[in-house]
Amino acid sequence: MSSNLVYTTIDLIQVVPNLKTAQSFLLDRFFPNLVTSDSEEVAIDVDIGMRRMAPFVSPLVEGKLVEQRRFQTNTFKPAYIKDKRAPDLLKPVRRMIGERIGGDLKGIEREMANLEAEMTDQIDILTRRLEWMAASALRLGQVTIEGEGFETVIVDFGRAPDLTVGLTLGRKWTASNIAAGTASPSRDIDAWATRVLKRSGATVSELVFTPSSWAGFILDPALKGAIVWPAQAPFGNAINPGSEIKHGAVYKGKWGQFDLWLYNDWFVDENNVERPMLYDGDLIMSGPNLQGTRAFGQIMDPAFNYQSLPFAPKTWVQEDPAQRLLMMQSSPIIIPSRVNACLSANVCDPAVE
């Protein structure tokens, strides 16, 4: 493109926005509670429930002492995030995205707009990191924290081992296995919901599918006419008749007590490889009884008086050479407070892309 373009009558008529922004379905659906702690660690009290029964005793003898209900305090040390940026010094003197060809903004106006864009992006990628932590906690019952300056730490929430399921080859949700009767998505889900109920006392109300697990699920003949789509048939049985794929999660209807969701999202890992947020072929089963929590520890910075804040942005100017710096700090951990109120299962292999 010729450099004399800025002197022509060409108008800028469109800005193409970024559509690969963060979404927060898992966070909002399963981790709605917010906890802050003015220390390096956060603590969650858990009421330990046991299915005890009152003792039989003769009315003529002394009453039997019964142990009081107990609770335990689970303590977790959050991760720490420092997103530091040095915006290009030439941005304020050059036309910014969306500005008229030739420019009509002052340098300070461009700087403020660029600063806002950078901070918005910092919050966006921090939200994606929180969604990734939520996905890991739901899928594995643990979160691996690794980064520069500290050893890799696996935060294990102590989920019962039988709540992380991997189906064997003959039981995977494939057309051939379902036709042969060796696999049954509906029977599996009933059994797993019962397992969660036994382990935690919690009722499962949400099923989150990935594309391949959803494709396997709807092959089950037991589901025919049993999935209700309220928007289409509030008094009858019908599945949403059309395909619908969206960023985050799409509501696919209700089956028995379960709300059905199809989830799609991705992230770029430390090796610059794009990966799915939930492994394709997995199924997540949970609900509000998980009582998931977004916890934030202390900000290790005197500029914030060592408070606990979900987002702690700061900016300053380096004098010589002149450079504005921008940093976003946070100390997050995503906690499934009632960890056994969730089950994850790998039910089929991913479809070939």
C-alpha positions in Angstrom: 0.0 0.0 0.0 1.4 3.4 -1.0 2.3 5.8 1.8 0.4 8.6 0.1 -2.8 6.8 0.9 -3.4 9.1 3.9 -3.8 12.1 1.6 -6.6 10.5 -0.5 -10.3 10.6 0.1 -10.5 7.0 1.1 -12.6 6.5 4.2 -12.2 3.9 6.9 -15.6 2.2 6.8 -15.2 -0.9 9.0 -13.3 -2.3 12.0 -13.1 -6.1 12.2 -13.2 -6.9 15.9 -11.5 -9.9 17.6 -14.0 -12.7 18.2 -11.6 -14.9 20.1 -12.3 -13.2 23.5 -12.7 -15.0 26.8 -16.0 -16.4 28.0 -16.9 -17.6 31.5 -19.6 -20.3 31.3 -17.9 -22.7 33.7 -17.0 -20.0 36.1 -20.5 -18.5 36.1 -22.3 -21.8 36.2 -20.3 -23.7 38.8 -18.1 -21.1 40.6 -20.4 -18.1 41.4 -19.1 -17.4 44.9 -16.4 -14.8 45.4 -14.0 -14.9 48.4 -11.1 -12.6 49.2 -8.5 -13.1 51.8 -6.0 -10.6 53.1 -3.3 -13.3 53.4 -1.3 -15.5 51.1 -3.8 -18.3 51.7 -7.6 -18.8 51.5 -9.6 -21.1 53.7 -12.9 -22.9 53.2 -14.9 -24.5 56.0 -16.6 -27.8 55.0 -19.3 -29.4 57.1 -18.5 -33.1 57.1 -21.7 -35.0 56.7 -22.1 -38.6 57.6 -25.3 -40.7 57.3 -25.6 -41.4 61.0 -28.7 -42.7 62.8 -29.9 -42.0 66.3 -28.9 -44.9 68.7 -31.4 -47.2 70.2 -31.3 -47.1 74.1 -33.5 -48.5 76.8 -35.5 -45.8 78.5 -34.2 -47.2 81.8 -30.5 -46.6 81.1 -28.5 -43.5 80.7 -28.6 -41.8 77.3 -25.8 -42.5 74.9 -23.3 -39.8 74.1 -23.3 -38.9 70.4 -20.4 -37.2 68.8 -21.1 -33.7 67.5 -21.0 -32.9 63.8 -17.5 -32.0 62.7 -16.2 -29.6 60.1 -12.9 -29.3 58.4 -11.0 -26.2 57.2 -9.4 -26.6 53.8 -6.6 -24.1 53.1 -5.3 -23.3 49.7 -2.5 -21.1 48.5 -3.6 -19.2 45.3 -1.5 -18.7 42.3 0.0 -15.3 41.4 -0.4 -13.4 38.1 1.6 -10.4 37.0 0.8 -9.4 33.4 3.3 -6.6 32.7 3.3 -4.7 29.4 5.3 -1.9 27.7 3.0 -0.4 25.1 4.6 0.7 21.9 5.7 4.4 22.3 4.8 5.1 18.7 1.2 4.2 19.1 0.1 7.6 20.3 1.6 9.3 17.2 0.2 6.8 14.7 -3.4 6.2 13.6 -5.1 3.7 15.8 -7.6 1.0 14.9 -10.9 2.5 13.8 -9.5 6.1 13.4 -10.2 8.0 10.2 -7.4 7.5 7.6 -5.1 10.5 8.2 -6.0 10.6 11.8 -8.3 13.0 13.8 -7.2 12.3 17.4 -4.5 13.9 19.6 -1.6 11.9 20.9 -2.9 11.9 24.5 -6.3 10.7 23.3 -4.6 7.8 21.5 -2.5 7.0 24.5 -5.6 6.8 26.8 -7.5 4.7 24.2 -4.5 2.3 23.8 -4.2 2.1 27.6 -7.9 1.1 27.9 -7.5 -1.5 25.2 -4.4 -3.0 26.9 -6.2 -3.2 30.3 -9.3 -4.7 28.6 -7.1 -7.4 27.1 -5.4 -8.0 30.4 -8.8 -8.7 32.0 -9.8 -10.9 29.1 -6.8 -13.2 29.3 -7.0 -13.3 33.1 -10.7 -14.4 32.7 -9.5 -17.1 30.3 -7.0 -18.3 32.9 -9.8 -18.5 35.5 -12.0 -20.5 33.1 -9.0 -22.8 32.5 -8.7 -23.3 36.2 -12.4 -24.0 36.5 -12.2 -26.6 33.7 -9.2 -28.3 35.3 -11.0 -28.4 38.7 -14.1 -29.9 37.2 -12.3 -32.4 35.0 -9.5 -33.6 37.2 -10.4 -32.5 40.8 -7.1 -30.6 40.8 -5.3 -27.6 39.3 -1.7 -27.5 38.3 0.0 -24.2 38.9 3.4 -23.7 37.2 5.3 -20.6 36.2 8.5 -18.6 36.5 10.0 -18.3 39.9 8.4 -21.2 41.8 8.2 -24.9 41.6 5.2 -26.6 40.0 2.4 -27.1 42.5 -0.6 -29.5 42.0 -3.5 -28.2 44.1 -5.4 -31.4 44.8 -8.9 -30.8 46.1 -9.3 -34.4 47.3 -12.0 -35.6 45.0 -12.9 -39.3 45.4 -11.0 -41.3 42.8 -14.1 -43.0 41.4 -15.5 -39.6 40.4 -12.9 -39.4 37.6 -14.0 -42.0 35.1 -12.5 -43.3 31.9 -14.6 -45.8 29.9 -12.9 -48.9 28.5 -12.9 -49.4 24.7 -16.0 -51.7 24.7 -18.1 -49.3 26.8 -17.3 -46.0 25.0 -20.2 -44.2 23.5 -19.8 -45.3 19.9 -22.5 -46.3 17.4 -21.2 -49.9 17.3 -21.0 -50.3 21.1 -24.5 -48.8 21.6 -26.0 -51.0 18.8 -24.3 -54.1 20.4 -25.7 -53.2 23.8 -22.3 -52.9 25.5 -22.6 -49.1 25.9 -25.5 -47.1 27.2 -25.1 -43.4 27.8 -28.4 -43.1 29.8 -27.5 -46.0 32.1 -24.0 -44.6 32.7 -25.3 -41.2 33.6 -27.9 -42.7 36.0 -25.1 -44.7 37.7 -22.7 -41.8 37.9 -25.4 -39.4 39.3 -26.1 -42.1 42.0 -22.4 -42.3 42.7 -22.2 -38.5 43.2 -25.3 -38.6 45.5 -23.7 -41.3 47.6 -20.3 -39.6 47.9 -21.5 -36.1 48.6 -25.3 -36.0 49.2 -25.5 -33.7 46.2 -28.0 -34.0 43.3 -26.5 -33.6 39.8 -28.5 -31.1 37.7 -26.1 -30.1 34.9 -24.5 -32.2 32.2 -21.8 -30.4 30.2 -20.9 -32.2 26.9 -18.1 -31.7 24.4 -18.9 -32.2 20.7 -17.9 -35.8 20.6 -19.5 -36.8 23.9 -22.7 -35.1 22.8 -22.7 -36.9 19.5 -22.3 -40.2 21.4 -25.0 -39.3 24.0 -27.8 -38.7 21.4 -27.1 -42.1 19.8 -28.8 -43.7 22.8 -32.3 -45.0 21.7 -33.5 -44.6 25.2 -33.4 -40.8 24.7 -35.8 -40.8 21.7 -38.6 -38.4 22.6 -37.2 -37.9 26.1 -35.3 -34.6 25.8 -37.5 -31.6 26.3 -36.8 -28.4 24.4 -38.8 -25.8 26.3 -38.6 -23.0 23.7 -40.1 -25.4 21.1 -42.4 -27.6 23.0 -43.1 -26.5 26.6 -45.7 -29.2 27.1 -44.2 -32.0 25.0 -41.0 -33.9 24.3 -38.8 -32.6 21.5 -35.1 -31.9 21.0 -33.9 -28.6 19.4 -34.4 -29.5 15.8 -31.4 -27.5 14.4 -27.7 -27.6 15.0 -26.4 -24.8 17.2 -22.7 -24.2 17.9 -21.6 -21.1 19.8 -18.7 -19.7 21.8 -18.9 -21.1 25.3 -22.0 -23.3 26.0 -25.3 -23.8 24.1 -28.4 -25.1 25.9 -29.5 -28.3 24.3 -32.6 -29.1 26.3 -33.7 -31.0 29.5 -33.6 -34.7 30.1 -35.2 -35.8 33.3 -33.6 -33.7 36.1 -30.6 -32.7 33.9 -30.0 -29.5 32.0 -27.9 -30.4 28.9 -25.2 -28.1 27.6 -22.8 -28.3 24.7 -19.5 -26.6 25.5 -16.8 -25.2 23.1 -13.8 -23.1 24.0 -10.0 -23.2 23.5 -6.8 -21.7 24.9 -3.2 -21.4 23.7 -0.7 -23.2 26.0 2.8 -22.2 27.0 4.1 -23.9 23.8 1.8 -21.8 21.6 -0.4 -24.8 20.8 -4.2 -24.3 20.8 -6.0 -26.8 22.9 -9.6 -27.4 24.0 -10.7 -26.1 27.4 -12.4 -29.4 28.0 -10.9 -32.4 26.4 -13.2 -33.5 23.5 -14.9 -36.7 24.5 -15.3 -35.7 28.1 -18.5 -35.2 30.1 -18.9 -33.0 33.2 -21.7 -33.7 35.8 -22.3 -31.2 38.6 -24.7 -28.5 39.8 -25.2 -25.7 42.3 -24.3 -28.0 45.2 -20.7 -27.9 44.2 -20.7 -24.4 45.8 -17.7 -23.5 43.7 -15.7 -20.5 44.8 -13.4 -18.0 43.0 -10.9 -17.1 45.8 -8.4 -14.3 45.6 -5.4 -13.9 48.0 -3.3 -10.9 48.9 -1.8 -8.6 46.3 1.9 -8.5 47.1 2.3 -4.8 46.4 2.4 -1.8 48.8 0.7 0.3 46.2 -2.5 -1.7 47.0 -1.8 -1.9 50.8 -1.5 -5.6 50.4 -5.2 -5.9 49.9 -7.0 -8.8 48.2 -8.5 -7.7 44.9 -9.6 -9.8 41.9 -7.9 -7.4 39.5 -5.2 -5.0 40.6 -4.1 -2.7 37.7 -1.3 -0.2 37.9 0.6 2.0 35.5 3.7 4.2 35.7 6.1 6.0 33.5 9.8 5.2 33.2 11.6 8.5 32.8 14.6 7.9 30.5 14.1 6.5 28.0 10.5 7.5 28.3 8.2 4.4 28.5 4.8 3.8 30.0 4.4 0.5 31.8 1.2 -1.3 32.7 0.8 -4.2 35.0 -2.2 -6.3 36.1 -1.9 -8.4 39.2 -4.1 -11.1 40.7 -3.8 -14.0 43.1 -6.6 -16.5 42.1 -7.6 -20.0 42.9 -10.8 -21.8 41.8 -12.1 -24.1 44.5 -14.9 -26.7 44.2 -15.9 -26.3 47.8 -17.9 -29.6 47.8 -15.5 -31.4 45.6 -17.4 -34.7 45.5 -20.4 -33.0 44.0 -18.8 -33.3 40.6 -17.9 -36.1 38.3 -16.0 -36.1 35.0 -16.0 -39.0 32.5 -14.1 -39.6 29.3 -16.8 -41.4 27.3 -15.4 -41.4 23.8 -12.5 -40.5 21.6 -12.5 -37.1 19.9 -13.7 -36.8 16.4 -11.0 -36.4 13.7 -10.7 -32.7 12.8 
